[in-house]
């Protein structure tokens, strides 16, 4: 996804429409790792997350917290 942004320089929308649940490893690799590497503000400037539900939000937040606690 970083490559998509770098080649287009457009905001990348991560849309979870129709997705009921994600694994914690997916959330970690897709989102938490990028936030860790880019920083939260840069991540928010480049990527927009849409159409999540409560379980997905919880899994994403937990993955981010775990990744950031590794610092």
Z-matrix of the N, CA and C atoms (Angstrom, degrees):
N
C 1 1.443
C 2 1.515 1 110.60
N 3 1.304 2 116.97 1 -33.82
C 4 1.461 3 119.64 2 176.41
C 5 1.530 4 109.00 3 -63.07
N 6 1.334 5 116.54 4 -40.36
C 7 1.466 6 120.01 5 177.75
C 8 1.524 7 111.73 6 -62.35
N 9 1.321 8 117.11 7 -37.65
C 10 1.470 9 120.34 8 177.22
C 11 1.518 10 109.58 9 -61.60
N 12 1.312 11 116.44 10 -46.58
C 13 1.459 12 119.56 11 178.98
C 14 1.523 13 111.10 12 -62.34
N 15 1.316 14 117.01 13 -46.07
C 16 1.461 15 120.31 14 -176.60
C 17 1.520 16 112.08 15 -64.43
N 18 1.320 17 117.62 16 -32.34
C 19 1.461 18 119.69 17 -179.33
C 20 1.525 19 112.70 18 -82.53
N 21 1.333 20 117.59 19 -24.92
C 22 1.468 21 119.91 20 -177.76
C 23 1.518 22 113.40 21 -109.69
N 24 1.338 23 115.97 22 -26.71
C 25 1.462 24 123.01 23 -174.16
C 26 1.530 25 112.69 24 56.88
N 27 1.325 26 115.15 25 29.25
C 28 1.463 27 122.25 26 173.32
C 29 1.520 28 108.55 27 -107.29
N 30 1.313 29 115.94 28 153.20
C 31 1.461 30 120.45 29 174.40
C 32 1.526 31 108.86 30 -60.27
N 33 1.317 32 115.95 31 138.32
C 34 1.460 33 122.12 32 179.58
C 35 1.525 34 107.69 33 -103.38
N 36 1.324 35 115.99 34 123.28
C 37 1.462 36 121.41 35 179.00
C 38 1.525 37 108.76 36 -97.99
N 39 1.318 38 115.28 37 124.62
C 40 1.457 39 122.17 38 176.73
C 41 1.522 40 106.24 39 -100.75
N 42 1.323 41 115.97 40 105.24
C 43 1.464 42 122.01 41 -171.08
C 44 1.522 43 110.43 42 -106.69
N 45 1.311 44 115.46 43 120.28
C 46 1.461 45 122.02 44 -179.46
C 47 1.535 46 112.39 45 -97.96
N 48 1.303 47 118.16 46 20.47
C 49 1.471 48 121.07 47 177.25
C 50 1.525 49 109.87 48 -55.54
N 51 1.307 50 116.34 49 130.82
C 52 1.461 51 121.67 50 177.76
C 53 1.519 52 114.38 51 78.56
N 54 1.329 53 117.37 52 3.09
C 55 1.467 54 120.76 53 178.93
C 56 1.522 55 108.04 54 -101.00
N 57 1.316 56 116.75 55 122.32
C 58 1.459 57 120.80 56 -177.12
C 59 1.526 58 112.30 57 -85.44
N 60 1.330 59 116.81 58 -34.84
C 61 1.465 60 121.13 59 -175.26
C 62 1.528 61 108.67 60 -157.54
N 63 1.329 62 116.05 61 154.32
C 64 1.467 63 121.85 62 173.74
C 65 1.520 64 108.05 63 -128.76
N 66 1.302 65 116.64 64 157.55
C 67 1.459 66 119.53 65 177.52
C 68 1.524 67 109.25 66 -81.08
N 69 1.309 68 115.56 67 157.63
C 70 1.458 69 119.26 68 178.90
C 71 1.526 70 110.66 69 -65.91
N 72 1.323 71 117.62 70 -34.16
C 73 1.469 72 119.63 71 178.89
C 74 1.527 73 110.75 72 -68.09
N 75 1.319 74 117.90 73 -35.52
C 76 1.467 75 121.47 74 176.00
C 77 1.524 76 110.08 75 -64.14
N 78 1.325 77 116.33 76 -47.82
C 79 1.465 78 120.53 77 179.56
C 80 1.520 79 110.93 78 -61.32
N 81 1.318 80 116.58 79 -38.80
C 82 1.459 81 120.23 80 179.50
C 83 1.521 82 110.59 81 -66.47
N 84 1.319 83 117.27 82 -50.82
C 85 1.463 84 120.83 83 -176.69
C 86 1.529 85 112.24 84 -68.83
N 87 1.311 86 117.42 85 -39.22
C 88 1.468 87 120.20 86 -176.49
C 89 1.519 88 112.65 87 -78.93
N 90 1.301 89 117.61 88 -46.18
C 91 1.464 90 120.09 89 -171.00
C 92 1.519 91 113.79 90 -109.94
N 93 1.315 92 117.20 91 -53.81
C 94 1.471 93 119.50 92 -174.34
C 95 1.522 94 111.67 93 -61.49
N 96 1.310 95 116.95 94 -40.36
C 97 1.462 96 120.69 95 -179.95
C 98 1.532 97 110.82 96 -64.50
N 99 1.333 98 116.60 97 -41.58
C 100 1.472 99 119.50 98 178.18
C 101 1.520 100 111.34 99 -66.00
N 102 1.324 101 117.34 100 -41.56
C 103 1.464 102 120.55 101 178.15
C 104 1.526 103 109.53 102 -63.16
N 105 1.308 104 117.18 103 -41.94
C 106 1.463 105 122.27 104 179.04
C 107 1.532 106 110.39 105 -60.85
N 108 1.331 107 116.36 106 -44.61
C 109 1.464 108 120.65 107 -176.60
C 110 1.526 109 113.48 108 -78.12
N 111 1.322 110 117.58 109 -39.72
C 112 1.466 111 121.25 110 -176.72
C 113 1.515 112 113.15 111 -87.63
N 114 1.322 113 116.73 112 -29.18
C 115 1.452 114 122.07 113 -169.80
C 116 1.518 115 108.57 114 94.06
N 117 1.316 116 115.34 115 149.82
C 118 1.468 117 121.01 116 -173.58
C 119 1.527 118 112.66 117 -62.07
N 120 1.311 119 117.31 118 -45.19
C 121 1.468 120 120.33 119 -176.30
C 122 1.521 121 110.59 120 -66.00
N 123 1.333 122 117.14 121 -46.27
C 124 1.474 123 119.83 122 178.73
C 125 1.523 124 110.37 123 -62.14
N 126 1.348 125 116.84 124 -41.53
C 127 1.463 126 120.14 125 177.85
C 128 1.521 127 110.12 126 -57.19
N 129 1.333 128 116.73 127 -47.85
C 130 1.466 129 120.41 128 -178.73
C 131 1.525 130 112.56 129 -65.13
N 132 1.313 131 117.36 130 -28.46
C 133 1.460 132 120.47 131 177.61
C 134 1.520 133 112.68 132 -73.29
N 135 1.322 134 116.46 133 -27.09
C 136 1.463 135 121.39 134 -174.42
C 137 1.523 136 112.60 135 -101.21
N 138 1.329 137 117.45 136 -39.72
C 139 1.468 138 122.06 137 -172.75
C 140 1.520 139 111.16 138 -116.61
N 141 1.320 140 115.92 139 139.59
C 142 1.462 141 122.58 140 175.83
C 143 1.522 142 107.91 141 -121.97
N 144 1.318 143 116.55 142 128.36
C 145 1.460 144 122.28 143 178.97
C 146 1.518 145 108.32 144 -98.99
N 147 1.314 146 116.55 145 129.09
C 148 1.461 147 121.92 146 -177.04
C 149 1.521 148 111.44 147 -128.32
N 150 1.323 149 114.80 148 152.78
C 151 1.468 150 124.15 149 168.70
C 152 1.530 151 114.59 150 57.02
N 153 1.325 152 116.28 151 44.24
C 154 1.460 153 119.35 152 172.30
C 155 1.533 154 108.71 153 -87.89
N 156 1.305 155 115.92 154 169.52
C 157 1.458 156 121.45 155 173.41
C 158 1.526 157 107.83 156 -121.83
N 159 1.306 158 117.80 157 177.88
C 160 1.473 159 121.34 158 -177.17
C 161 1.526 160 113.46 159 -57.81
N 162 1.340 161 119.33 160 -46.98
C 163 1.466 162 118.05 161 178.84
C 164 1.535 163 112.86 162 -61.21
N 165 1.317 164 117.26 163 -41.89
C 166 1.460 165 120.56 164 178.85
C 167 1.519 166 110.06 165 -64.93
N 168 1.321 167 117.68 166 -44.55
C 169 1.468 168 121.10 167 177.44
C 170 1.522 169 110.91 168 -55.88
N 171 1.316 170 116.20 169 -45.37
C 172 1.467 171 120.99 170 -178.71
C 173 1.528 172 111.33 171 -63.16
N 174 1.307 173 117.02 172 -44.54
C 175 1.463 174 121.41 173 -179.65
C 176 1.524 175 110.44 174 -64.88
N 177 1.323 176 117.53 175 -43.11
C 178 1.460 177 121.63 176 178.54
C 179 1.529 178 110.09 177 -63.03
N 180 1.322 179 117.34 178 -47.50
C 181 1.460 180 120.63 179 -179.49
C 182 1.522 181 112.04 180 -61.24
N 183 1.322 182 117.11 181 -41.21
C 184 1.463 183 120.99 182 178.58
C 185 1.529 184 110.55 183 -64.57
N 186 1.325 185 117.12 184 -42.84
C 187 1.469 186 120.64 185 178.89
C 188 1.523 187 110.88 186 -62.07
N 189 1.324 188 117.31 187 -41.85
C 190 1.464 189 121.38 188 179.18
C 191 1.527 190 110.28 189 -64.86
N 192 1.329 191 116.74 190 -46.31
C 193 1.467 192 120.26 191 179.29
C 194 1.528 193 111.50 192 -59.00
N 195 1.330 194 117.17 193 -44.49
C 196 1.465 195 120.81 194 179.81
C 197 1.518 196 110.55 195 -64.01
N 198 1.315 197 117.61 196 -44.54
C 199 1.465 198 121.40 197 -178.44
C 200 1.517 199 110.86 198 -64.42
N 201 1.312 200 117.01 199 -42.69
C 202 1.461 201 120.19 200 -178.11
C 203 1.526 202 112.44 201 -72.44
N 204 1.331 203 116.93 202 -25.91
C 205 1.468 204 119.46 203 178.31
C 206 1.529 205 111.30 204 -73.05
N 207 1.318 206 117.57 205 -12.84
C 208 1.459 207 121.85 206 178.44
C 209 1.517 208 112.31 207 -75.60
N 210 1.308 209 117.37 208 -13.89
C 211 1.465 210 120.73 209 -177.06
C 212 1.467 211 111.45 210 -65.33
